[in-house]
Amino acid sequence: MLQRHLWKNALNLSGVRNSRRFHVEALGLAQKPKEDAKKEKKLPTIGKKKEGTKSDAKAGSSKMKIPFLEKSKKHGAKQEDPETQPKCISIFRYNPECDDAPYMQDYEVDPKELRQNALMLDVLQHIKSEIDPTLTYRKSCREGICGSCSMNINGINRLACIYPVPRGDVKVYPLPHLYVVRDLVVDMDQFYEQYKAIEPYLMRECKEPAGKRQLKQSIRDRAKLDGYIECILCACCSTSCPAYWWHGNKPLEKSFYGPAALLQAYRWIIDSRDEKHCYRLSKLDGDAAYRCHTIMNCTNCCPKHLNPGKAIAEIKRMIGDYKQKDEPDIPNAPVYPSDPNEWEERKKYWEMTGGGKTQGKKESKPEGKKESKPEPKPEKKVEKKAEKKAEKKA
């Protein structure tokens, strides 16, 4: 009986082992045989170890290979050594007071004299302070926010304050197709006139007094402005556009406004607080927007990585009624129900509802009329005493 009982237990154990082996093989979790493990390349180990030890035998089976780490090791970008030899910086020079024609002037700059990870603005500042103080250019924030130091570096419009010094020789020009004031400074009057023409501010149907209430906006409506409000008006996109080269200097009514101005126009058109989007689109229906041929130079050179070409395409869709403006989540209805042009009625309604009340100023009194102070009335006790004295004397 004992022998028969042991034999049954042995069968049960073998069945469990076989079933476990089946599941392991089906799931692909079975360990590879030792022959395959030997063929695999071993990972490098730190320090020297004696051959034939247990750690070497277990190295192939215990250590796992991580695919993305191996790729990063093989295909990872090598850090380039910093330049040590002097390099040539060719800069566009022109002074209308003393030069008959523009020319290129070469400067030799030693990279050792610059700070580590130097930017192009550092190179220009080094040339101006150490080599040639007559060099003229614009700069302000040094953080890529103001857009003052925009220029053409090696054929592409960039911001000098955030663009690292490229390897080899460098050529620096002013922004193309703009009148040169001096050296790298260009005339931006036409650019700002076009920006002014789009009326970059909120416009409401109901003319309410400014500063009386806050126009609210939902988080979803605010997120629609992302990618447009970051524009810093550096003019890199507009001056890289061939359509702007040929149609940007025309009179304002017939000129192409350029990618920068149209990007800002679309920002105000889709703003949920703005109510004059139809008026804005009517102003852009013509050469102001339709001179764009989607060459996309503007998007390729934008230092803030924006997409003016997409904004212009959306403006064209809205002009052609292929796209409608979304209704705002918070409507910001007018405060005054009556005619908004009648100030007296609006003021009465405002005072009646008590909305936005402020402490009124004291009314100013005319200078000619001065208030006369009332004379103090004589007291009755004083009068009685005077009468008594007069009776005694009599």
C-alpha contacts under 8 A as a table, 3 or more apart, distances in Angstrom:
res1	aa1	res2	aa2	distance
1	M	4	R	5.11
1	M	5	H	6.18
2	L	5	H	5.12
2	L	6	L	6.29
3	Q	6	L	5.23
3	Q	7	W	6.28
4	R	7	W	5.13
4	R	8	K	6.44
5	H	8	K	5.29
5	H	9	N	6.46
6	L	9	N	5.19
6	L	10	A	6.25
7	W	10	A	5.09
7	W	11	L	6.42
8	K	11	L	5.15
8	K	12	N	6.36
9	N	12	N	5.08
9	N	13	L	6.22
10	A	13	L	5.20
10	A	14	S	6.24
11	L	14	S	5.18
11	L	15	G	6.21
12	N	15	G	5.10
12	N	16	V	6.31
13	L	16	V	5.14
13	L	17	R	6.24
14	S	17	R	5.07
14	S	18	N	6.10
15	G	18	N	5.10
15	G	19	S	6.09
16	V	19	S	5.18
16	V	20	R	6.05
17	R	20	R	5.08
17	R	21	R	6.05
18	N	21	R	5.02
18	N	22	F	6.15
19	S	22	F	5.02
19	S	23	H	6.37
20	R	23	H	5.28
20	R	24	V	6.20
21	R	24	V	5.15
21	R	25	E	6.17
22	F	25	E	5.29
22	F	26	A	6.08
23	H	26	A	5.01
23	H	27	L	6.15
24	V	27	L	5.31
24	V	28	G	6.20
24	V	29	L	5.27
24	V	30	A	5.67
25	E	28	G	5.04
25	E	29	L	6.12
25	E	30	A	5.49
26	A	29	L	7.79
31	Q	61	S	7.99
32	K	36	D	6.33
32	K	37	A	6.65
32	K	61	S	7.95
33	P	36	D	5.68
33	P	37	A	6.56
34	K	37	A	5.03
34	K	38	K	6.26
35	E	38	K	5.26
35	E	39	K	6.59
36	D	39	K	5.18
36	D	40	E	6.58
37	A	40	E	5.39
37	A	60	G	5.52
37	A	61	S	6.34
38	K	41	K	7.73
38	K	60	G	6.85
40	E	60	G	7.17
41	K	60	G	7.89
42	K	59	A	7.11
42	K	60	G	6.03
45	T	48	K	7.73
49	K	53	T	7.83
50	K	53	T	6.22
51	E	56	D	7.12
52	G	56	D	6.66
52	G	57	A	7.25
53	T	56	D	5.58
53	T	57	A	6.74
54	K	57	A	5.15
54	K	58	K	6.30
55	S	58	K	5.28
55	S	59	A	6.02
56	D	59	A	5.10
56	D	60	G	7.65
57	A	60	G	6.84
58	K	61	S	5.51
58	K	62	S	5.81
59	A	62	S	5.61
59	A	63	K	5.99
60	G	63	K	6.14
61	S	64	M	7.74
65	K	70	E	7.73
66	I	69	L	5.56
66	I	70	E	6.43
67	P	70	E	5.25
67	P	71	K	6.38
68	F	71	K	5.10
68	F	72	S	6.18
69	L	72	S	5.10
69	L	73	K	6.32
70	E	73	K	5.16
70	E	74	K	6.27
71	K	74	K	5.13
71	K	75	H	5.66
71	K	76	G	7.30
72	S	75	H	5.45
72	S	76	G	4.81
73	K	76	G	5.47
83	E	111	P	6.44
83	E	167	R	7.50
84	T	110	D	7.41
84	T	111	P	6.09
84	T	112	K	6.49
85	Q	110	D	6.58
85	Q	111	P	7.05
86	P	108	E	6.32
86	P	109	V	5.46
86	P	110	D	4.23
86	P	111	P	6.26
87	K	108	E	5.72
87	K	109	V	5.52
87	K	110	D	6.42
87	K	111	P	7.51
87	K	168	G	6.35
87	K	169	D	5.70
88	C	106	D	6.30
88	C	107	Y	5.69
88	C	108	E	4.82
88	C	109	V	6.44
88	C	168	G	7.70
88	C	169	D	5.00
88	C	170	V	6.54
89	I	106	D	5.57
89	I	107	Y	5.09
89	I	108	E	6.31
89	I	109	V	7.10
89	I	169	D	5.98
89	I	170	V	4.96
89	I	171	K	6.03
89	I	172	V	7.60
90	S	104	M	6.11
90	S	105	Q	5.47
90	S	106	D	4.34
90	S	107	Y	6.31
90	S	169	D	7.81
90	S	170	V	6.15
90	S	171	K	4.71
90	S	172	V	6.18
91	I	104	M	5.51
91	I	105	Q	5.41
91	I	106	D	6.46
91	I	107	Y	7.93
91	I	171	K	5.98
91	I	172	V	4.82
91	I	173	Y	6.28
92	F	102	P	7.14
92	F	103	Y	6.04
92	F	104	M	4.72
92	F	105	Q	6.53
92	F	172	V	6.27
92	F	173	Y	5.18
92	F	174	P	7.18
92	F	183	D	6.05
92	F	184	L	6.90
93	R	102	P	5.78
93	R	103	Y	5.48
93	R	104	M	5.86
93	R	105	Q	6.63
93	R	135	L	7.83
93	R	182	R	7.43
93	R	183	D	4.51
93	R	184	L	7.37
94	Y	99	D	6.29
94	Y	101	A	6.87
94	Y	102	P	4.60
94	Y	103	Y	6.62
94	Y	180	V	7.91
94	Y	182	R	5.56
94	Y	183	D	4.83
95	N	98	C	5.82
95	N	99	D	5.37
95	N	102	P	7.70
95	N	181	V	7.70
95	N	182	R	5.16
95	N	183	D	6.52
96	P	99	D	5.46
96	P	100	D	7.04
96	P	181	V	7.64
96	P	182	R	6.98
99	D	102	P	6.95
107	Y	127	I	7.62
109	V	113	E	7.86
109	V	123	V	7.87
109	V	127	I	7.84
110	D	113	E	5.68
110	D	114	L	7.42
111	P	114	L	5.35
112	K	115	R	7.52
114	L	118	A	6.34
114	L	122	D	7.36
114	L	123	V	7.40
114	L	126	H	7.77
115	R	118	A	5.43
117	N	164	P	6.92
117	N	165	V	7.89
118	A	122	D	6.13
118	A	123	V	7.51
118	A	164	P	6.07
118	A	165	V	6.22
119	L	122	D	5.29
119	L	123	V	6.77
119	L	160	A	6.84
119	L	161	C	6.21
119	L	162	I	6.38
119	L	163	Y	5.60
119	L	164	P	4.14
119	L	165	V	5.15
120	M	123	V	5.06
120	M	124	L	6.41
120	M	160	A	4.96
120	M	161	C	6.38
120	M	162	I	7.67
120	M	163	Y	6.04
120	M	164	P	5.86
120	M	165	V	5.20
121	L	124	L	5.09
121	L	125	Q	6.06
121	L	142	R	7.99
121	L	149	C	7.95
121	L	160	A	4.92
121	L	161	C	5.02
121	L	162	I	7.99
122	D	125	Q	5.05
122	D	126	H	6.04
122	D	161	C	7.75
123	V	126	H	5.06
123	V	127	I	6.25
123	V	165	V	7.90
124	L	127	I	5.13
124	L	128	K	6.17
125	Q	128	K	5.11
125	Q	129	S	6.04
126	H	129	S	5.30
126	H	130	E	5.69
126	H	131	I	7.38
127	I	130	E	5.43
127	I	131	I	4.89
127	I	132	D	5.80
127	I	133	P	7.48
127	I	135	L	7.84
128	K	131	I	5.93
128	K	132	D	4.94
128	K	133	P	4.46
128	K	134	T	6.93
128	K	135	L	5.78
129	S	132	D	6.81
129	S	133	P	5.87
130	E	133	P	7.45
132	D	135	L	6.11
135	L	183	D	6.94
136	T	182	R	6.72
136	T	183	D	5.65
136	T	184	L	6.25
136	T	185	V	6.87
137	Y	149	C	7.22
137	Y	183	D	6.82
137	Y	184	L	5.01
137	Y	185	V	5.37
138	R	148	S	5.57
138	R	149	C	5.18
138	R	184	L	7.56
138	R	185	V	6.41
139	K	142	R	7.05
139	K	148	S	5.23
139	K	149	C	4.89
140	S	146	C	6.86
140	S	148	S	6.36
140	S	149	C	7.55
141	C	144	G	6.97
141	C	145	I	6.62
141	C	146	C	6.07
142	R	145	I	7.76
142	R	161	C	5.09
142	R	162	I	7.52
143	E	146	C	7.80
143	E	161	C	6.42
143	E	162	I	6.85
144	G	147	G	6.27
144	G	159	L	6.86
144	G	161	C	6.21
144	G	162	I	6.04
145	I	232	I	6.21
146	C	232	I	6.13
146	C	233	L	7.91
146	C	234	C	7.38
147	G	150	S	6.00
147	G	159	L	6.95
147	G	232	I	5.84
147	G	233	L	6.33
147	G	234	C	4.17
147	G	235	A	7.94
148	S	234	C	6.42
149	C	159	L	5.61
149	C	160	A	5.67
149	C	161	C	6.79
149	C	234	C	7.96
150	S	157	N	6.86
150	S	158	R	5.60
150	S	159	L	4.45
150	S	160	A	6.29
150	S	174	P	7.98
150	S	175	L	7.15
150	S	234	C	6.06
150	S	235	A	7.45
150	S	236	C	6.57
151	M	157	N	5.53
151	M	158	R	5.70
151	M	159	L	6.41
151	M	160	A	6.97
151	M	172	V	7.23
151	M	173	Y	6.25
151	M	174	P	4.93
151	M	175	L	5.02
151	M	184	L	7.12
151	M	236	C	7.62
152	N	155	G	5.79
152	N	156	I	5.23
152	N	157	N	4.24
152	N	158	R	6.03
152	N	172	V	5.77
152	N	173	Y	4.94
152	N	174	P	5.62
152	N	175	L	5.57
152	N	176	P	7.47
153	I	156	I	5.47
153	I	157	N	6.22
153	I	158	R	6.51
153	I	170	V	7.21
153	I	171	K	5.94
153	I	172	V	4.72
153	I	173	Y	6.44
154	N	170	V	6.17
154	N	171	K	5.18
154	N	172	V	6.38
155	G	171	K	7.89
156	I	301	C	6.80
157	N	175	L	6.88
157	N	236	C	5.38
157	N	237	C	7.77
157	N	240	S	7.01
157	N	301	C	6.14
158	R	163	Y	6.96
158	R	236	C	6.61
158	R	301	C	6.94
158	R	302	C	7.63
158	R	303	P	6.28
159	L	162	I	5.87
159	L	163	Y	6.13
159	L	303	P	6.69
160	A	163	Y	5.29
160	A	164	P	7.94
166	P	169	D	7.86
166	P	170	V	7.14
167	R	170	V	7.99
173	Y	176	P	7.82
173	Y	184	L	6.51
174	P	180	V	7.57
174	P	183	D	7.26
174	P	184	L	4.53
174	P	185	V	6.65
174	P	186	V	6.86
175	L	178	L	6.53
175	L	184	L	7.71
175	L	186	V	7.07
175	L	236	C	7.37
175	L	239	T	6.34
176	P	239	T	5.81
176	P	240	S	7.19
177	H	239	T	6.58
177	H	245	W	5.91
178	L	186	V	6.11
178	L	187	D	6.37
178	L	188	M	7.60
178	L	239	T	7.65
179	Y	186	V	5.63
179	Y	187	D	5.42
180	V	183	D	6.99
180	V	184	L	7.29
180	V	185	V	6.11
180	V	186	V	4.37
180	V	187	D	6.17
181	V	184	L	7.93
181	V	185	V	5.54
181	V	186	V	5.12
181	V	187	D	6.06
182	R	185	V	5.30
182	R	186	V	7.04
187	D	190	Q	7.80
188	M	191	F	5.19
188	M	192	Y	6.33
189	D	192	Y	5.33
189	D	193	E	6.16
190	Q	193	E	5.00
190	Q	194	Q	6.31
190	Q	249	N	7.05
191	F	194	Q	5.37
191	F	195	Y	6.43
191	F	235	A	7.71
191	F	257	Y	7.99
192	Y	195	Y	4.85
192	Y	196	K	6.05
193	E	196	K	5.00
193	E	197	A	6.21
193	E	252	L	7.94
194	Q	197	A	5.02
194	Q	198	I	6.94
194	Q	252	L	7.04
194	Q	257	Y	5.55
194	Q	261	A	6.49
195	Y	198	I	5.75
195	Y	199	E	7.39
195	Y	200	P	7.44
195	Y	257	Y	7.64
195	Y	260	A	7.93
195	Y	261	A	5.02
195	Y	264	Q	7.95
196	K	199	E	5.47
196	K	200	P	6.81
198	I	261	A	7.15
198	I	262	L	7.94
198	I	264	Q	7.95
198	I	265	A	5.84
198	I	280	R	7.25
199	E	265	A	7.96
200	P	264	Q	7.17
200	P	265	A	6.96
200	P	268	W	6.84
201	Y	268	W	7.19
202	L	268	W	7.12
202	L	273	R	7.14
202	L	274	D	5.34
203	M	274	D	5.43
203	M	275	E	6.09
203	M	276	K	5.87
204	R	207	K	6.41
204	R	273	R	7.93
204	R	274	D	6.02
204	R	275	E	5.10
204	R	276	K	6.48
205	E	275	E	6.08
205	E	276	K	7.01
206	C	334	P	6.23
206	C	340	P	5.83
207	K	340	P	6.09
207	K	341	N	7.33
208	E	212	K	7.95
208	E	334	P	7.90
208	E	335	V	7.85
208	E	340	P	7.45
209	P	212	K	6.27
210	A	213	R	7.81
211	G	214	Q	7.58
212	K	356	G	5.53
213	R	356	G	6.76
215	L	273	R	6.73
215	L	332	N	6.21
216	K	273	R	7.57
216	K	330	I	6.70
216	K	332	N	6.83
217	Q	221	D	6.38
217	Q	222	R	6.48
217	Q	272	S	6.98
217	Q	273	R	7.03
217	Q	328	P	7.98
217	Q	329	D	7.45
217	Q	330	I	6.13
218	S	221	D	5.27
218	S	222	R	6.13
218	S	329	D	6.27
218	S	330	I	6.58
219	I	222	R	5.01
219	I	223	A	6.16
220	R	223	A	5.20
220	R	224	K	6.85
221	D	224	K	5.44
221	D	225	L	7.50
221	D	271	D	7.45
221	D	272	S	6.33
221	D	328	P	6.94
221	D	329	D	7.17
222	R	225	L	5.71
222	R	226	D	7.51
222	R	271	D	7.86
223	A	226	D	5.49
224	K	270	I	7.66
224	K	271	D	7.97
225	L	228	Y	5.68
225	L	229	I	6.22
225	L	267	R	6.23
225	L	270	I	7.58
225	L	271	D	7.15
226	D	229	I	6.25
226	D	230	E	7.47
227	G	230	E	6.19
227	G	306	L	5.90
227	G	307	N	7.45
228	Y	231	C	6.10
228	Y	263	L	6.45
228	Y	264	Q	6.73
228	Y	266	Y	7.94
228	Y	267	R	5.78
228	Y	306	L	7.19
229	I	264	Q	7.44
229	I	267	R	6.78
230	E	304	K	7.31
230	E	306	L	7.92
231	C	260	A	7.65
231	C	264	Q	7.66
231	C	304	K	7.17
231	C	306	L	7.60
233	L	260	A	6.47
234	C	237	C	7.96
235	A	238	S	5.24
235	A	239	T	6.06
235	A	260	A	6.62
236	C	239	T	5.58
236	C	240	S	6.33
236	C	298	C	7.41
236	C	301	C	6.84
236	C	302	C	6.39
236	C	303	P	7.81
237	C	240	S	5.30
237	C	241	C	6.54
237	C	259	P	6.22
237	C	260	A	6.50
237	C	297	N	6.99
237	C	298	C	4.07
237	C	299	T	7.03
237	C	301	C	6.38
237	C	302	C	5.88
238	S	241	C	5.41
238	S	244	Y	6.32
238	S	258	G	5.18
238	S	259	P	5.33
238	S	260	A	5.99
238	S	298	C	6.61
239	T	242	P	7.91
239	T	244	Y	6.81
239	T	245	W	6.92
240	S	244	Y	7.89
240	S	245	W	7.98
240	S	297	N	6.03
240	S	298	C	6.23
240	S	301	C	7.73
241	C	244	Y	5.26
241	C	245	W	6.47
241	C	258	G	7.69
241	C	259	P	7.92
241	C	295	I	7.56
241	C	296	M	7.90
241	C	297	N	5.91
241	C	298	C	6.26
242	P	245	W	4.98
242	P	246	W	6.70
243	A	246	W	5.58
243	A	247	H	6.03
243	A	248	G	7.52
243	A	256	F	7.56
243	A	258	G	7.99
243	A	291	R	6.40
243	A	292	C	6.31
243	A	293	H	7.48
244	Y	247	H	5.16
244	Y	248	G	4.55
244	Y	249	N	7.93
244	Y	256	F	6.21
244	Y	257	Y	7.56
244	Y	258	G	5.73
245	W	248	G	5.86
245	W	249	N	7.64
246	W	249	N	7.24
247	H	250	K	5.84
247	H	255	S	5.41
247	H	256	F	5.40
247	H	291	R	7.85
248	G	255	S	5.26
248	G	256	F	5.09
248	G	257	Y	6.47
248	G	258	G	6.97
249	N	255	S	6.58
250	K	254	K	6.19
250	K	255	S	4.84
250	K	256	F	7.92
251	P	254	K	5.60
251	P	255	S	5.72
252	L	255	S	5.08
253	E	288	A	7.84
254	K	287	D	5.95
254	K	288	A	7.00
255	S	287	D	6.23
255	S	288	A	5.94
256	F	287	D	5.54
256	F	288	A	4.34
256	F	289	A	6.36
256	F	290	Y	7.93
256	F	291	R	6.11
256	F	292	C	7.97
257	Y	260	A	7.89
257	Y	261	A	5.88
257	Y	262	L	6.58
257	Y	288	A	5.15
257	Y	289	A	6.86
258	G	261	A	5.78
258	G	262	L	6.28
258	G	288	A	7.76
258	G	289	A	7.77
258	G	292	C	7.98
259	P	262	L	5.19
259	P	263	L	5.92
259	P	298	C	6.77
259	P	308	P	5.55
259	P	309	G	7.09
259	P	312	I	7.32
260	A	263	L	5.21
260	A	264	Q	6.45
260	A	308	P	6.91
261	A	264	Q	5.20
261	A	265	A	6.14
262	L	265	A	4.78
262	L	266	Y	6.18
262	L	289	A	7.24
262	L	308	P	7.51
262	L	311	A	7.21
262	L	312	I	6.28
263	L	266	Y	5.32
263	L	267	R	6.38
263	L	308	P	5.40
263	L	311	A	5.58
263	L	312	I	6.78
264	Q	267	R	4.96
264	Q	268	W	6.63
265	A	268	W	5.40
265	A	269	I	6.22
265	A	280	R	7.75
266	Y	269	I	4.87
266	Y	270	I	6.25
266	Y	311	A	6.18
266	Y	312	I	7.58
266	Y	314	E	7.88
266	Y	315	I	6.53
267	R	270	I	5.78
267	R	271	D	6.39
268	W	271	D	5.11
268	W	274	D	6.83
268	W	277	H	7.77
269	I	274	D	7.00
269	I	276	K	7.65
269	I	277	H	4.93
269	I	280	R	6.94
269	I	281	L	7.86
270	I	274	D	7.66
270	I	277	H	7.53
270	I	325	K	6.47
270	I	326	D	7.83
271	D	274	D	5.49
272	S	275	E	7.76
272	S	326	D	7.87
272	S	327	E	7.30
272	S	328	P	5.09
272	S	329	D	7.96
272	S	331	P	7.97
273	R	328	P	7.58
273	R	331	P	7.69
273	R	332	N	7.34
274	D	277	H	6.90
276	K	279	Y	5.27
276	K	280	R	6.33
277	H	280	R	4.98
277	H	281	L	6.15
278	C	281	L	5.18
278	C	282	S	6.23
279	Y	282	S	5.18
279	Y	283	K	6.55
280	R	283	K	5.35
280	R	284	L	6.69
281	L	284	L	5.16
281	L	285	D	6.24
281	L	315	I	7.45
281	L	318	M	7.62
281	L	319	I	6.12
282	S	285	D	5.23
282	S	319	I	7.63
283	K	286	G	7.81
283	K	288	A	7.91
284	L	287	D	7.46
284	L	288	A	5.22
284	L	289	A	5.67
285	D	288	A	6.87
285	D	289	A	6.70
285	D	290	Y	7.44
285	D	319	I	6.76
286	G	289	A	6.18
286	G	290	Y	5.84
287	D	290	Y	5.17
287	D	291	R	5.40
288	A	291	R	6.77
289	A	292	C	6.18
289	A	312	I	6.94
289	A	315	I	7.87
289	A	316	K	7.46
290	Y	293	H	7.66
290	Y	316	K	7.52
292	C	295	I	7.76
292	C	312	I	7.71
294	T	309	G	6.22
295	I	298	C	7.95
296	M	299	T	5.33
296	M	300	N	6.49
296	M	309	G	6.00
297	N	300	N	5.15
297	N	301	C	6.35
298	C	301	C	5.64
298	C	302	C	6.09
298	C	307	N	7.46
298	C	308	P	6.48
298	C	309	G	6.97
299	T	302	C	5.46
299	T	305	H	7.12
299	T	306	L	6.36
299	T	307	N	4.96
299	T	308	P	6.08
299	T	309	G	6.50
300	N	305	H	7.97
301	C	305	H	7.90
302	C	305	H	5.26
302	C	306	L	6.14
302	C	307	N	7.79
303	P	306	L	7.85
307	N	310	K	5.61
307	N	311	A	6.88
308	P	311	A	5.08
308	P	312	I	6.31
309	G	312	I	5.23
309	G	313	A	6.26
310	K	313	A	5.08
310	K	314	E	6.26
311	A	314	E	5.13
311	A	315	I	6.32
312	I	315	I	5.06
312	I	316	K	6.38
313	A	316	K	5.17
313	A	317	R	6.34
314	E	317	R	4.99
314	E	318	M	6.26
314	E	323	K	7.81
315	I	318	M	5.16
315	I	319	I	6.19
316	K	319	I	5.08
316	K	320	G	6.23
317	R	320	G	5.19
317	R	321	D	6.21
317	R	322	Y	4.97
317	R	323	K	5.57
318	M	321	D	5.00
318	M	322	Y	5.76
318	M	323	K	4.77
318	M	324	Q	6.13
318	M	325	K	7.88
319	I	322	Y	7.61
320	G	323	K	7.72
321	D	324	Q	6.65
327	E	331	P	7.93
328	P	331	P	5.57
334	P	337	P	7.12
335	V	350	W	7.96
336	Y	339	D	7.63
336	Y	340	P	6.75
336	Y	346	R	5.86
336	Y	349	Y	6.77
336	Y	350	W	7.50
337	P	340	P	7.84
338	S	345	E	7.12
338	S	346	R	7.06
339	D	342	E	5.82
339	D	345	E	7.90
339	D	346	R	7.86
340	P	343	W	7.05
340	P	346	R	6.79
342	E	345	E	5.81
342	E	346	R	6.50
343	W	346	R	5.18
343	W	347	K	6.06
344	E	347	K	5.10
344	E	348	K	6.25
345	E	348	K	5.15
345	E	349	Y	6.19
346	R	349	Y	5.14
346	R	350	W	6.05
347	K	350	W	5.02
347	K	351	E	6.23
348	K	351	E	5.18
348	K	352	M	6.09
349	Y	352	M	5.04
349	Y	353	T	6.19
350	W	353	T	5.46
350	W	354	G	6.03
350	W	355	G	5.88
350	W	356	G	7.56
350	W	357	K	7.87
351	E	354	G	4.97
351	E	355	G	6.95
351	E	357	K	7.07
354	G	357	K	5.85
365	K	369	K	7.97
366	P	369	K	5.96
367	E	370	K	6.90
378	P	382	V	7.22
378	P	383	E	7.55
379	E	382	V	5.58
379	E	383	E	6.78
380	K	383	E	5.19
380	K	384	K	6.40
381	K	384	K	5.23
381	K	385	K	6.39
382	V	385	K	5.32
382	V	386	A	6.38
383	E	386	A	5.27
383	E	387	E	6.41
384	K	387	E	5.21
384	K	388	K	6.40
385	K	388	K	5.21
385	K	389	K	6.41
386	A	389	K	5.27
386	A	390	A	6.38
387	E	390	A	5.20
387	E	391	E	6.35
388	K	391	E	5.18
388	K	392	K	6.40
389	K	392	K	5.25
389	K	393	K	6.41
390	A	393	K	5.32
390	A	394	A	6.29
391	E	394	A	5.14
